[in-house]
Amino acid sequence: MIEDKKKEEEKTEDIIKLKPDQKKIFLKTVNKKGFILEDRTWKVLINTEEIKRIDRNVVIEYPEANDRVEVDFIFQFENYHLIIECKRTDFTWFFPKSIGRSELLSLIYDSDKGVKVSIRGNSIFRVAWYDIDMAMKGDRIFDVTNKWGGLAKTSRQEIHQYIRQVLKETEAYISTEEYLGIRKSPPNDFIYPVIVTNAKLYSLDYSKDDINSDGDLTNYSSIKKIGFVAYNFPEIVRWDERGNQVVSNTSEPQDHVKTVFIVNINHLKEFLRIISYQS
């Protein structure tokens, strides 16, 4: 009887022992799943001193539509609310530093006049208004066309898809009774859409002298690796059936521009520290 029980325990404790090459393939397959990046993000968030509130995998009924969204993390400290989406990718992401574009940030801000965009000065974050279609692995840049000559899936498609998703989640969050119930009086909360990614982030610097008469870039100053970027998303985002934007009751001339922060996971702790200094 005892022997039978022992054998049964040994049987239930059986594990699969993979050879080194099999283990490598196994881990590569697992790492392509987003939940590993999400677990890493969770570890960073819960070890942040400034934490006031953190919720994970929050399902929110989308306002004015028969739809729901799931937010990976809602992270709050002081009057800052971070709507965080974790996105794994096989791409390296490039952001050019635009000539003549403002370095200001267009932050989603809750005021006594309603949720609007607040234009703020910035001396810390690298600001981008565009991204570049690029397929790159390591130091090797690949052609972005597929074998039929059409455009292959590129980093730009990913980035814009992710930005639209986190903005939609932001709109859903600021409409919830839970958020409306914790607004200060008068309201002065900032709501930051944040994408945390495993992608390596680079900034392309160039000058007006690097552009020829045909409008082509013929040279550049540098390509710098960065830990995070403030992306001023210039597209007009309309979601629900009535055509509302992600932020309503705005009063700024560029109220359609919203800053989304894109952060490499290895720099998330630094990013949170910088944000906390601004509060």
Buried (B, 14 or more C-beta within 10 A) or exposed (E): EEEEEEEEEEEEEEEEEEEEEEEEEEEEEEEEEBEBBBEBBBEBBEEBEBBEEBEBEBEBEBBEEEBEBEBBBBBBBEBBBBBBBBBBBEBBBBBBBBEEBBBBBBBBBBBEEEBBBBBEEBEEBBBBBBBBBBBBEEEEEEEBEEEEEEEBEBBBEBBBEBBBBBBBBBBBBBBBEEBEEBBEEEBEBBBBBBBBBBBBBBBBBBEEEBBEEEEEEEEEEEEEEBBBBBBBBEEEBEBBEEEBBBBEEBEBEBBBBBBBBBBBBEBBBEBBEBBBEEE
